[in-house]
Amino acid sequence: MYHEITQPYGLFYNLAPALKSGGRVGVVDASAPTAEHGTPPNLLRCELAAVGYRQIGFHPLSGSDAYLAIFAPPPDDSRPRPDAITACPQ
C-alpha cells in the first residue's frame, strides 16, 4: 500500500533507472485520506509527477474503495534533480 511509504519521492527517484526499458509501476491503495490509511488519487498523481512519472492507467478495484494506478517512469535524462523535486500539498 502506497500510503505506507515514508519517502515516496526518494523511492520513485531511485526506482526509475532500475526499471527495464518499457517497464511500468503499479500502485495499489485505498481512495482515502492518508490519515485513514489510504492515498487520494490526486495526491498519488502529484507525487509521482513531481519525480517525472506519467500516469497511463487508473482502475478502480471492484468491491472496495481501492484502485490500481499505473505509471510510466521518466527517461533517465529527464528526471528532475532531487533538490528540484517539490513536495505536493497533503
C-alpha positions as CSV (number, residue, x, y, z in Angstrom):
1,M,0.0,0.0,0.0
2,Y,1.5,3.3,-1.2
3,H,0.5,5.2,2.0
4,E,3.0,3.2,4.0
5,I,6.0,4.5,2.0
6,T,7.8,7.1,4.2
7,Q,9.9,8.6,1.4
8,P,8.0,8.3,-1.8
9,Y,10.0,10.9,-3.7
10,G,13.3,9.1,-2.9
11,L,11.8,5.7,-3.7
12,F,10.5,6.6,-7.1
13,Y,13.5,8.7,-8.0
14,N,15.8,5.7,-7.3
15,L,13.4,3.2,-8.9
16,A,13.2,4.8,-12.3
17,P,16.7,3.8,-13.5
18,A,16.3,0.3,-12.1
19,L,13.3,-0.4,-14.3
20,K,13.7,-2.3,-17.6
21,S,13.1,-0.4,-20.8
22,G,9.3,-0.2,-21.2
23,G,8.8,-1.1,-17.6
24,R,5.8,0.2,-15.6
25,V,5.0,0.8,-12.0
26,G,1.7,-0.2,-10.5
27,V,0.4,1.3,-7.2
28,V,-2.5,-0.2,-5.2
29,D,-4.0,1.8,-2.5
30,A,-7.3,2.9,-1.0
31,S,-9.0,6.1,-2.1
32,A,-9.0,7.6,1.4
33,P,-7.0,10.3,3.2
34,T,-3.5,9.3,4.3
35,A,-4.6,9.7,7.9
36,E,-7.1,6.9,7.2
37,H,-4.6,4.5,5.6
38,G,-5.2,5.5,2.0
39,T,-3.9,7.8,-0.7
40,P,-6.2,10.2,-2.6
41,P,-5.6,9.5,-6.3
42,N,-4.8,13.2,-7.0
43,L,-2.1,13.1,-4.3
44,L,-0.6,10.0,-5.8
45,R,-0.6,11.6,-9.3
46,C,1.0,14.7,-8.0
47,E,3.8,12.9,-6.1
48,L,4.8,10.7,-9.0
49,A,4.5,13.5,-11.5
50,A,6.9,15.5,-9.2
51,V,9.5,12.8,-9.9
52,G,8.7,12.7,-13.7
53,Y,6.4,9.7,-13.9
54,R,3.4,9.8,-16.2
55,Q,0.1,8.1,-15.4
56,I,-1.0,5.7,-18.1
57,G,-3.8,3.9,-16.4
58,F,-6.3,4.1,-13.4
59,H,-8.5,1.2,-12.5
60,P,-11.0,1.2,-9.5
61,L,-11.0,-2.2,-7.9
62,S,-14.5,-3.6,-7.6
63,G,-15.9,-4.3,-4.3
64,S,-13.8,-1.8,-2.4
65,D,-12.6,1.8,-2.3
66,A,-9.1,0.6,-3.6
67,Y,-7.6,1.3,-7.0
68,L,-4.7,0.3,-9.2
69,A,-2.8,3.2,-10.8
70,I,-0.2,2.5,-13.5
71,F,2.7,4.9,-14.3
72,A,5.5,5.1,-16.9
73,P,8.8,6.2,-15.4
74,P,10.7,9.2,-16.8
75,P,13.6,8.7,-19.1
76,D,16.9,8.9,-17.1
77,D,17.9,12.1,-18.8
78,S,14.6,13.9,-17.9
79,R,14.3,13.0,-14.2
80,P,14.3,16.1,-12.1
81,R,17.3,16.5,-9.8
82,P,16.5,15.5,-6.2
83,D,16.9,19.1,-5.0
84,A,14.4,20.3,-7.7
85,I,11.6,18.0,-6.6
86,T,8.8,19.9,-5.0
87,A,6.6,18.1,-2.4
88,C,2.9,18.0,-3.1
89,P,0.5,19.5,-0.6
90,Q,-1.1,16.9,1.7
